Amino acid sequence: MQHIARKRFGQNFLVDSRIVADIIRAIHPHRDDLLVEIGPGLGALTRPLLQSLKHLHVVEIDRDIIERLRREFPQQQLTIHAGDALEFDYSVLGKNLRVAGNLPYNISTPLLFHLSKFSADIQEMHFMLQKEVVARMVAMPSTPDYGRLSVMLQCRFEMEQLFIVPPECFRPAPKVESALVRMIPLAQPLVEPGREKRFATIVAAAFSQRRKTLRNTLRSYLELENFIALNIDPGQRAENLSVEQFVAIAAHLDER
């Protein structure tokens, strides 16, 4: 029986075999890798991954798809974690985890933030995402795409857009282009433990009104003398600051 994609789960199933092959080459799975696929769907990536892997974990919320996976793959090959990827505790799978998936676009940003919490346990991630989201992830300061998502992810990951995927490679076809991104956790996160909450608060405040200067968006946190001490021009906007400068602001506030 054909599975009908469900909008509430943001389902767009990858159906182009050439793109699938390109993704598998990018992931380059090895037999003993500890790998989890988020949103396996109809198994476009699951099957070729299992040709290389001894065992694969998947996280899936759709009960009909879970049943299909159980019928197709033996438990010795595939462990199915039934539930919401936004709530799953990835640390229970172990260290040096590799993560991959064609992520539902409607939850991609909160899911990336959720996965960031487990960066210490993750070796590498490969995701299919909306092209505009990937552009924001890898954007540099003083460019239109640079924003909160850029800063919050770049403080933890090295990221690279690998290739573009057109809409016709999916069923149903989305209205936007997609892109594959590679994310590798930094050996040493830029934000020190214990400062994550302060850092996130500062970044969110700075980008809350993009057209306003830092003097206005951070007025609750920084006085003129603080900007001088940090060697940051309060007349700049958030998009002009590097990730390292946001890290410096959070550290300055904690030390003050």
C-alpha positions as CSV (number, residue, x, y, z in Angstrom):
1,M,0.0,0.0,0.0
2,Q,1.3,3.4,-1.0
3,H,2.0,5.7,2.0
4,I,0.4,9.2,1.7
5,A,2.8,12.0,2.9
6,R,1.4,13.7,6.0
7,K,1.7,17.5,6.1
8,R,1.6,17.6,9.9
9,F,4.9,15.6,9.9
10,G,6.4,17.7,7.1
11,Q,6.9,14.6,5.0
12,N,8.6,15.0,1.6
13,F,10.1,11.7,0.6
14,L,13.3,11.5,-1.4
15,V,12.8,9.5,-4.6
16,D,15.8,10.3,-6.8
17,S,18.3,7.4,-6.8
18,R,21.2,9.6,-8.0
19,I,20.7,12.1,-5.1
20,V,20.5,9.2,-2.7
21,A,23.8,7.8,-4.0
22,D,25.4,11.3,-3.6
23,I,24.2,11.5,0.0
24,I,25.5,8.1,0.9
25,R,28.9,9.0,-0.6
26,A,28.9,12.2,1.5
27,I,28.1,10.2,4.6
28,H,30.6,7.5,3.7
29,P,29.3,5.0,6.3
30,H,31.6,2.2,7.7
31,R,30.4,-1.1,9.0
32,D,30.8,-0.4,12.7
33,D,29.7,3.2,12.8
34,L,27.2,4.2,15.4
35,L,24.7,6.0,13.2
36,V,21.1,7.3,13.7
37,E,18.8,8.4,10.9
38,I,16.2,10.9,11.8
39,G,13.0,10.5,9.9
40,P,13.7,7.4,7.7
41,G,10.4,7.7,5.9
42,L,10.1,5.1,3.2
43,G,13.7,4.0,3.5
44,A,15.4,5.8,0.6
45,L,18.5,6.3,2.8
46,T,17.9,3.5,5.2
47,R,18.4,0.7,2.7
48,P,21.7,1.9,1.2
49,L,23.0,2.8,4.7
50,L,22.3,-0.8,5.8
51,Q,24.3,-2.1,2.9
52,S,27.3,-0.7,4.6
53,L,26.4,-0.7,8.3
54,K,26.1,-3.6,10.6
55,H,23.4,-1.9,12.5
56,L,21.3,1.3,12.2
57,H,19.2,3.3,14.6
58,V,16.3,5.4,13.4
59,V,14.0,7.9,15.1
60,E,10.5,8.0,13.5
61,I,7.2,9.5,14.8
62,D,4.8,8.2,12.1
63,R,3.2,4.9,13.3
64,D,2.4,3.7,9.8
65,I,6.0,4.1,8.7
66,I,7.2,2.4,11.9
67,E,5.1,-0.6,11.0
68,R,6.5,-0.6,7.5
69,L,10.0,-0.5,8.8
70,R,9.4,-3.4,11.2
71,R,8.1,-5.5,8.4
72,E,11.0,-4.8,6.1
73,F,14.0,-4.9,8.4
74,P,15.0,-7.4,11.1
75,Q,15.7,-6.1,14.7
76,Q,19.3,-7.3,14.4
77,Q,19.8,-4.7,11.6
78,L,17.5,-1.9,12.6
79,T,16.5,-0.4,16.0
80,I,13.5,1.8,15.8
81,H,13.0,4.6,18.3
82,A,9.4,5.5,18.1
83,G,8.7,9.1,19.0
84,D,9.4,12.8,18.4
85,A,13.0,13.6,17.2
86,L,12.6,16.9,19.1
87,E,12.3,15.1,22.4
88,F,14.7,12.2,21.9
89,D,17.7,11.9,24.2
90,Y,20.5,11.1,21.7
91,S,23.0,10.6,24.5
92,V,21.5,7.2,25.3
93,L,22.9,5.9,22.0
94,G,26.5,6.3,23.0
95,K,29.6,8.4,22.1
96,N,31.0,9.2,18.6
97,L,27.5,9.2,17.2
98,R,26.9,10.0,13.5
99,V,23.5,11.5,12.6
100,A,21.9,11.8,9.2
101,G,18.5,12.5,7.7
102,N,16.1,14.2,5.4
103,L,14.7,16.5,8.1
104,P,11.1,17.7,8.2
105,Y,11.4,21.4,7.2
106,N,8.7,22.5,9.6
107,I,10.8,21.5,12.6
108,S,14.4,21.9,11.2
109,T,15.5,24.9,13.3
110,P,14.3,23.7,16.7
111,L,15.6,20.2,15.9
112,L,19.1,21.6,15.1
113,F,19.0,23.5,18.4
114,H,18.0,20.3,20.2
115,L,20.8,18.3,18.6
116,S,23.3,21.0,19.6
117,K,22.8,20.0,23.2
118,F,24.4,16.6,22.4
119,S,27.4,17.9,20.4
120,A,29.8,16.4,22.9
121,D,28.5,12.9,21.9
122,I,28.3,13.5,18.2
123,Q,31.1,12.9,15.7
124,E,29.4,14.2,12.5
125,M,26.0,15.0,11.0
126,H,24.6,15.2,7.5
127,F,21.2,16.7,6.9
128,M,18.9,17.5,3.9
129,L,17.3,20.9,4.7
130,Q,15.7,23.7,2.9
131,K,18.4,25.6,1.0
132,E,17.6,28.9,2.7
133,V,18.1,27.3,6.1
134,V,21.5,25.9,5.1
135,A,22.4,29.4,3.7
136,R,21.7,30.9,7.1
137,M,23.6,28.1,8.9
138,V,26.8,28.7,7.0
139,A,26.5,32.5,6.5
140,M,29.4,34.9,7.4
141,P,29.0,38.2,9.3
142,S,27.8,41.3,7.4
143,T,25.8,39.2,4.9
144,P,22.0,39.1,4.5
145,D,21.7,35.5,5.7
146,Y,23.8,35.9,8.8
147,G,21.6,35.8,12.0
148,R,20.8,34.0,15.2
149,L,20.8,30.5,13.6
150,S,24.3,31.2,12.2
151,V,25.8,32.3,15.5
152,M,24.1,29.7,17.7
153,L,25.3,26.8,15.4
154,Q,28.8,28.2,14.5
155,C,29.8,28.4,18.1
156,R,29.5,24.6,18.2
157,F,30.0,23.3,14.7
158,E,32.0,23.6,11.5
159,M,29.5,23.5,8.7
160,E,29.6,23.1,4.9
161,Q,26.9,23.1,2.3
162,L,27.7,20.1,0.0
163,F,25.2,20.3,-2.9
164,I,21.8,21.6,-3.9
165,V,18.8,19.3,-4.5
166,P,15.9,20.4,-6.7
167,P,12.2,20.0,-5.7
168,E,11.5,17.3,-8.3
169,C,13.7,14.8,-6.3
170,F,11.0,14.5,-3.7
171,R,7.5,13.2,-3.5
172,P,5.5,15.3,-3.0
173,A,7.7,18.0,-4.4
174,P,8.3,20.9,-2.0
175,K,8.0,24.5,-3.2
176,V,11.7,25.2,-2.4
177,E,15.1,23.9,-3.2
178,S,17.0,21.8,-0.7
179,A,20.6,21.4,0.2
180,L,22.8,18.8,2.0
181,V,24.9,20.2,4.9
182,R,27.7,18.6,6.8
183,M,28.1,19.6,10.5
184,I,31.2,18.6,12.5
185,P,31.3,19.6,16.3
186,L,34.2,21.8,17.1
187,A,36.9,20.1,19.2
188,Q,36.4,22.9,21.7
189,P,33.1,24.8,21.7
190,L,33.5,28.6,21.7
191,V,31.1,29.1,24.6
192,E,32.5,27.9,27.9
193,P,30.3,25.5,30.0
194,G,27.9,27.5,32.2
195,R,27.7,30.5,29.8
196,E,25.4,28.9,27.3
197,K,22.2,30.5,28.6
198,R,23.8,34.0,28.9
199,F,25.2,33.6,25.4
200,A,21.8,32.5,23.9
201,T,20.1,35.4,25.6
202,I,22.5,38.0,24.2
203,V,22.3,36.6,20.7
204,A,18.5,36.5,20.8
205,A,18.3,40.1,22.1
206,A,20.8,41.4,19.5
207,F,18.9,39.9,16.6
208,S,15.4,40.6,17.9
209,Q,15.3,43.8,15.9
210,R,17.7,43.4,13.0
211,R,17.5,47.1,11.8
212,K,18.4,48.5,15.2
213,T,21.9,49.1,16.5
214,L,23.5,47.2,19.3
215,R,23.2,50.3,21.4
216,N,19.4,49.8,21.4
217,T,19.1,46.0,21.2
218,L,21.6,45.4,24.1
219,R,20.8,48.4,26.2
220,S,19.5,46.2,29.0
221,Y,22.9,44.4,29.1
222,L,25.7,46.8,28.1
223,E,26.5,50.4,28.9
224,L,28.8,52.6,26.7
225,E,31.9,51.7,28.9
226,N,31.2,48.0,28.3
227,F,31.2,48.5,24.5
228,I,34.5,50.4,24.9
229,A,36.0,47.6,27.0
230,L,34.9,45.1,24.4
231,N,36.2,47.2,21.5
232,I,32.8,46.9,19.9
233,D,31.1,49.9,18.1
234,P,27.6,50.3,19.6
235,G,26.5,51.8,16.3
236,Q,26.9,48.5,14.6
237,R,24.0,46.0,14.1
238,A,24.0,42.4,15.3
239,E,24.8,41.1,11.8
240,N,28.1,42.9,11.8
241,L,29.5,41.0,14.9
242,S,31.5,37.8,14.6
243,V,30.6,34.7,16.7
244,E,33.7,35.4,18.7
245,Q,32.5,38.9,19.6
246,F,29.2,37.5,20.8
247,V,31.2,35.0,22.9
248,A,33.2,37.9,24.3
249,I,30.1,39.8,25.3
250,A,28.7,36.8,27.2
251,A,32.0,36.3,29.0
252,H,32.3,40.0,29.8
253,L,28.8,40.0,31.4
254,D,29.6,36.9,33.5
255,E,32.9,38.4,34.7
256,R,31.4,41.8,35.5
